[in-house]
Amino acid sequence: MLEIITGDKGKGKTKVLIEKVNNDVKVVAGSVVFIDNNNKHLYELSNRVNMINCSNYNIEALDMFIGFILGIISQDKNIEKIYIDNFTTIVYSDKTTVEEALDKVKAISDKYEIEFVICFATDVSTIPEKYTENIIAAL
């Protein structure tokens, strides 16, 4: 499953994402991963959440990010949920489209039965129509 939190910069998307991860971790039996491009929210997350600062891994394009995600999954077969903050900053190069990025993450979600919650700074109108039903918050 893929869930999307979207909205303009500074509208409170990360706050919504952190509340969701901290509530979900209470009821999830498996592992929970939170991926961000900084450590700013480390102390706001439950200690049951595995936070990964991906800026330490020189991810420069969508395919590198997908390989990064697959590497995380290969090391922990119990992952139930992956939360990604600052998706546009982490994943995009000039050649990547929103639809391409969401398609690749959804394919991983379907194959490995892992729920992804993605938060990114974009107007809701830029979300491809086939993913509008996946939006859980548009700020």
Steps between C-alpha positions, in 0.01 A plus 500: 500500500612852425382809689589857410522818706540804278492876516709812465817551702439606860141374524560234769543184293787367710305552820214290357749233388668482842165473679403218264825305547487537880138381510555216254809365676282422804295246303748365244654163579791532256768759438438863415747712302503881471713643219592867489780713361601635844486412870277792599212282619698219662385580854135543399475138386426199717808298592339204319546682167818438301594844366730521201658824386548427132715809442785288634473269196541739202167419336483710185221348291185293516669173403758545774220560750314188386820296547539656844145398597554145370822478703311599815232240429761230435646555847173481692231258385262627772449853366130585494510874438741747345443873546682742271525871575629759251438259213560758228833604649621142545390346172470747218732601227386715211404189301275340761126548498267466797317215327820307425616529861162394642477209253835363614421534870157341448660206318726437800205537735298244306784251459620502862165581666641806674292811560664825392397843625659773293512868588605751242476869427289532191161635422227237503429582134839353399408156636413270207130419482557128559649586843246755622316231698826436690513852643435491875578868561520798266617807686 
